[in-house]
Amino acid sequence: MRLLTVSLFLIAFSSFAQLSGKVVAVADGDTFTLLTDSKKRIRVRLYGIDCPEKTQDFGVVARKFLADLIFDRQVFVKQKNMDQYGRTIGVVTMNKVNVNEALLHAGLAWHYKPYDRNPEWDVIESNARKAKKGLWIHANAVAPWQFRKLKKEVR
């Protein structure tokens, strides 16, 4: 029983692990590569948001925004889980700035509600929409998950 309790504690603790390191590459608006102090490269996907795909309107803008914000800088990642591609999914901060929220504030991401229920992030996205920031200048902006689905159907 004690072993089970210790195991459950370690699993719970590891699900809230914090990583830190320098951002050495930015793949798109919500994915980057972190180089840890131990020289391990970790692909990180921002938790709870979804940015436009590179070939979508504002995809390049979202990538540039993320790169300008975090590239070649030290960040902290509160690890939430791993995805099917082996990427660490997490909430990222840098100098007390929540990077996930910064993309929502700038109107460069959707709050990805199937994976996150944070009501504050709903408000941030809603405010960006109302202010017509970033991609919200388009009344009928296509969400990235819809864009990916349409792209698959065309193939």
C-alpha positions in Angstrom: 0.0 0.0 0.0 2.8 2.4 0.9 4.5 1.7 -2.5 1.2 2.6 -4.3 0.9 5.8 -2.3 4.4 6.8 -3.1 3.9 5.9 -6.8 0.7 8.0 -7.0 2.5 10.9 -5.3 5.3 10.8 -7.8 2.9 10.6 -10.8 0.9 13.6 -9.5 4.1 15.5 -8.8 5.6 14.8 -12.2 2.5 16.0 -13.9 3.3 19.5 -12.5 7.0 19.4 -13.3 8.6 22.7 -14.2 11.2 22.9 -16.9 13.5 25.8 -17.7 15.9 26.6 -20.4 16.7 28.7 -23.4 14.5 28.8 -26.5 16.6 27.7 -29.5 14.0 27.4 -32.2 10.4 28.5 -32.9 8.5 26.1 -35.2 5.2 28.0 -35.4 2.9 30.2 -33.2 2.5 27.6 -30.5 5.5 25.3 -30.7 9.2 25.8 -29.9 12.3 24.0 -28.9 13.8 24.4 -25.4 17.4 23.7 -24.6 17.7 22.8 -20.9 20.7 23.5 -18.7 21.6 19.8 -19.1 21.7 20.4 -22.9 18.5 18.3 -23.5 16.3 19.6 -26.4 12.6 19.5 -25.6 9.8 20.3 -28.1 7.2 22.3 -26.3 3.6 22.9 -27.4 1.7 25.8 -25.6 -1.1 24.4 -23.5 -4.7 25.5 -23.9 -4.3 27.6 -27.1 -4.1 26.9 -30.8 -2.5 29.4 -33.2 -3.1 29.6 -36.9 -1.2 27.1 -39.1 1.8 28.5 -41.0 -0.2 28.5 -44.2 -3.2 30.1 -42.7 -3.9 33.9 -42.3 -1.8 35.1 -39.4 0.2 31.9 -39.1 3.4 33.7 -40.0 2.5 36.6 -37.8 1.8 34.3 -34.8 5.2 32.6 -35.3 7.0 35.9 -35.5 5.2 37.2 -32.4 6.3 34.1 -30.4 9.8 34.3 -31.8 10.2 38.0 -30.9 8.9 37.3 -27.4 10.9 34.2 -26.5 13.6 33.2 -29.0 17.1 33.1 -27.4 15.6 33.8 -24.0 15.3 31.9 -20.8 11.7 30.5 -20.2 9.9 28.4 -17.6 7.5 25.7 -18.7 4.9 24.3 -16.2 4.4 20.9 -17.8 0.8 19.8 -18.1 1.2 16.6 -20.1 2.7 15.1 -23.3 1.0 14.9 -26.7 0.9 12.1 -29.2 3.9 13.5 -31.0 6.1 13.4 -27.8 5.9 17.2 -27.3 5.7 18.6 -23.8 2.5 20.5 -23.4 2.8 23.4 -21.0 2.1 26.9 -19.8 5.2 29.1 -20.5 6.3 32.1 -18.6 9.2 34.5 -19.2 9.9 37.5 -16.8 6.5 37.0 -15.2 4.8 37.1 -18.6 2.4 34.3 -19.4 3.3 33.5 -23.0 0.1 31.5 -23.7 -2.0 34.5 -22.5 0.2 37.0 -24.5 -0.8 35.2 -27.8 -4.5 35.3 -26.7 -4.2 39.1 -25.8 -2.6 39.8 -29.2 -5.4 38.0 -31.0 -3.1 35.4 -32.5 -4.6 32.3 -30.9 -7.8 30.6 -30.1 -8.5 29.4 -26.6 -8.4 25.6 -27.2 -11.5 24.7 -25.1 -11.5 20.9 -25.7 -8.3 20.8 -23.7 -8.6 23.7 -21.3 -11.6 25.2 -19.4 -9.9 28.3 -17.9 -12.6 31.0 -17.9 -10.0 33.8 -17.7 -8.7 32.7 -21.1 -12.2 32.8 -22.5 -12.4 36.4 -21.4 -9.0 37.3 -22.9 -10.0 35.8 -26.3 -13.4 37.5 -26.2 -11.7 40.9 -25.5 -9.3 40.4 -28.4 -12.2 39.5 -30.7 -14.2 42.6 -29.6 -11.1 44.8 -30.1 -10.5 43.1 -33.5 -6.9 42.4 -32.6 -4.8 40.2 -34.8 -6.7 37.5 -36.7 -10.0 38.8 -35.3 -10.0 41.5 -37.9 -11.6 38.7 -40.0 -15.2 38.2 -38.9 -15.1 34.6 -40.1 -11.6 33.5 -39.1 -11.2 29.7 -39.5 -10.0 27.9 -36.4 -6.8 25.9 -36.9 -8.4 22.6 -36.0 -11.1 23.3 -38.7 -8.3 24.3 -41.1 -6.4 21.0 -40.5 -9.6 19.0 -40.9 -10.4 20.7 -44.3 -6.9 20.2 -45.5 -7.1 16.5 -44.7 -10.4 16.2 -46.6 -8.9 17.8 -49.7 -6.1 15.2 -49.8 
